[in-house]
Amino acid sequence: MLGPENVGRRVAVRIRLQDARPGRRFTDITGELIEFGPEHWRVRPATGAVVTIDTADVVAARPIPPKPTPFSEIIGLERLLAATWPATETAELGGWLLRAAGGFTNRANSVLALTAPEGGTDAAVAAVEAWYEARGLPPKFSLAGPVTRRLEDELAARGWTAEMETVVMVKALKEHAYKGEVVIADAPSAEFLKQADRGFPETAERVFGSGPGRGYAEIRRGGVLVARGRGAIAEDLLAVTNVGTVPELRRQGLGTEILAALEAWGAGNGAARAALQVEADNAPAIAMYRRLGYAERYRYCYRIKL
């Protein structure tokens, strides 16, 4: 059977039909378990509305492996996420996108490699190494799960180090009104940058961007910025990043409030889905995002030549 630890996982549940008749006493429901309680469970099938199940009707239930995410979806998401987090310098290399931003964030200083390299891996990797070394940066690849498995194996054989496994989670959006204390601007404030720039204020401001398709959510208390988050739209996707709360006010729901405001803002500006990225070892955050309707679609990691 299942327990609360299975919330967010794909499950199969067999239930007893109330209008049972000969030959049809049970039915099976497969989907994501989004709520587990003593009286009822809620399951979200891949298609269709959320199903509420009375626990008294459950005959059997078990977790099942997630359905593999299509390569086309992973590639599409990676390209849109890259568009919402633009490096300050880029170069094309046979279908690969080389990105540099002076060391500000892994994503903006790594190769987006979603296709097989032209001319073979050896020549392409050598060109990558030269490009990054010329900029005083360590050569680094962003590797999107099963799409880049072969390249990851080849880099591992060359001694490149794996780091920072990250989960990409996605949620469907519906337009709705937001009523709360969050204020969203189209450019980051000085306080926002100070909290999120990681010591690279000028580079961060360029990568963050401003104007249409960019939203910077803030909660202020007594004029002080206490919670923040960034939203960026590319096509139908809202990418949520930089959600943070000052240490003394954490675990009070401010991050959830920021996320709700950004989702409403994104849906109101044409986004049909939201995506966020969270490090794989951050189990509490992953569980929270699952409760808020986000589902894991794939994972990526970095390979770096030290």
N, C-alpha and C positions, 0 to 999 in steps of 0.2 A: 504493500500500500504506500501511499504518499504521506508526506509531512510538510510542515511549513518551509523546510529547507528546499523544497522543490519548486517554490514560487519562482517564476521566470523561466522554468525549463519546459521543454516540450513533453507532453504526457499523453498517454492513452487511458481512457476511462470507460469502463463498461458499466452501464446503469440499467436498472430494472424498469421496464416500461409500466406506467400506471394503467394503461389500457391494453395490457398484455393479452395476446390471443394465441392459440395453438400455432407453433412454428415461429412466433415473433414475440419473445418474452423480454429480449434485451436489445440494446443498441449501443454502439461505440462512438465516442467523441474523441477526436485527436486535435491537439492544439497546445498553445502556451497556457500554463497554469498561472493566472494572474491574481488569484485570491484563494486562500485556504482557511477555512474556519470550521468550527464545530458543527454548524448547522448547514452551511452550504459552501460550495466551491464555485469559482468562476473560471471558465476556460475560453480562450480566444482562438478559434480555428483559423487556419491560414486564409480562408475565405468565409465571409459571413459574419454575423453579429456575435457578440460575446454570449456564451451559454451559461446560465446559472444552474447548478446541479445540487439537489438536496442530498446531503451526505447519507441519509437513510436509504437512498436508492442506489448507492454505489455498491457494485458487486465485486469489482476488481479495478485496480489502477496501478500504473507503473510509469516511471520515466522512460523516455525513448530518446535516441540520438536526434539532434537537430537535422533538418533537411539541409543538404549542402546548398550553399548560396551559389547561384549561377555565376560563372566567370564574368559574364557581361555586366551583371549588377556590380560586382566588385570593381571592375575596371571603370565603369561609369561613376561610381561613388568616389573612387580615388581621384579621378580627373576633376570632379566638381569640388572636392575638398581642397585640392591643390589650387583651384581658382579662387577659393575664399581665403587662402593663406599665401599670397604671392610673395615669392622671394624678391630681393632687390636686384638680383642678377640671375639670368637664366641662359642656358644654351641647349640647343637640340643636338642629340647624338644618335642618329640612326633609330629614331623612335623613342629614345630615352630623353628625359628632361633633367638636365643638371641644374641644381638650384643652390644659390649661395646668398647669405644675408649676414655676413660678418660674424657668424657663430650664434646668432639669435634663434634659438629653437632647433630641434633636430629636423623637423619637417621642412623648414626653409633652407636647410643646409645639407640636403641629401638628394640622391638620384631617384627620380620616379621612373622605375623600370617595369613597364607593364607588357612589353613585347620582347621577342627575341632580338638581340642586337644584330645589326647589319655588320657583316665582316667577321663575325665570330666573337665569342666571349673574351678571348685573350686580348685582342686588339681593343675592344671596347673598354674593358677594365683598365688597361694601360692608359687609355685616353682619359678616363675618369680620374685616375690617380694623378696624372699630370695637371689636369684642370684644377683640382682642389689644392694640390700642393702649391700651385702658382698663386693661390689666394690665401695661403697660410692656414688652410683648414684641413682636417683629417678627411680622407675619402670615406664616404658613407652612402649606403643604399637604404632606401625604404622598401621593404619587401612585403607585399600584400598577400599573405597567406598562400593558398593553393595556386594562385595565379603565377607566383614567382618561385614555386618550390624548386624547380630545377636550378634557377640562378642561385638561390640560397644554398643549395647543396654544393654548387661549384665554388661559391665564395667561402663556405665552411672548409672545403678541402684546401683552399688557399690560405687558411689561417685567419680569416676575417672573424672578428668577435661579434656575437649576437648580444643585443641589449634592448631593454625597454619594450617588452611585448605589450601591445596595446589593443584594446577591444573597441571595435567600431559598432555603435548601437544606433538604431534608427526607429523612429516613431512617425506614424501618419498624423497629419495635422488637419484640424477643421477650424475654419474661421470662427472666432468668438471674441466677445468683448472682455477686456481685462480691466478690473477695478481694484486697484491696490496702490501701494506707496512707491512702486518702481517708476522711475522716470527714464525714458529712452531718448538719447540724442544721436545725431548722425556722425559724431566725431568724439574721440576719447578726450576726457578732461585731463588736466595735468595730474590730478590725484589718481585717476584711473591708470595712466601711464606709469606713475611712480610705483603703484602696487603691482603692476603686471609686466614691467619692461625687462626684468631680470638683469638690470644693469646696462641695458642697451637702449636708452630712451629714444634716440634719433632713428635707429633702425626699427624699433618696435612701432613707432608712429607710422613709418612707411609701410610696414607689413600689415598693420591693423587696417590702414586705409580710413577713408571717410566718405560721406556723401550717400547717394542712393544705394540701397542694398547693404548698408552697414548700420548696425544699431548697437549702441553702448548703453547698457542698462545699469542704473545705479540706485542704491538705497542710501539715503543720508539721514543721519540722526544728529541733531544739533549742528548741522552744517558739515559734519564729518562723513566721509565716504566709508560705509561699513560693509557694503556688499556690492558686487559688480558682476557683469557678464557681457560677453560680446556675441553678437549674431551677425552672420554674413550670408547673403543669398546668392546662389549661382543656379540659374534656371529654376527648377522646382524645389531645390534643396536649401534648407536653412542649416548652416553649420554653427553650432554653439561651442564657444571656447571661452577660456579665461574666467570661468565662474569661480568666484572666491569670496570669502567672508573674513573679516578681521578675527583673529584668534579668540578674543574675549566674547564674541557673539556667535560662535559656531554652535551647531546642534540646536538652533532655534528656528529653523525653517526659512532663513533668509535666502539661502541658495536655491531652494525650491521655488520661492517667490520670484527670484530673478529668472529662473528657467520658465516659469509660467508666463511671465511678462514677455520674454523673448519669443516664446511659441506663439502667443497671440499676435505679436508684432509681425513675425514671419508669415503667419497665415494671412494676415491682413495685407501683406505685400506680395502675395502670390505663391508662397511656398506651400507645397503639398505634403512635405515630410521634413523632419528634423533629424540631424545626425550629430552625435557627439562622440568623443574619444576619451577613454579612461584607461589608465594603466591596469594591466591584468591582475596585479597583486593587490589592487584596491578593492577588496571584496565588499566592504560596506557601501562604497559609492556605486558599484555595479548593482548591488541589491536594491539600493534606493532608486536608481534609474529604471530598473525593471518594474518596481512598484508604480512608477510614474508612466508606464506604458512603453518603455524602450526595450527593444529586443536586439540581441547580438546578431550581427550579420557576418562578420569575419574578424580576424585578427591580423595585425601586421607587427613586424619588428624591424629593427635596424641591424645592419651588418657594417661594422666599422673596421678599417685597417689601422691598427695602433702602431 
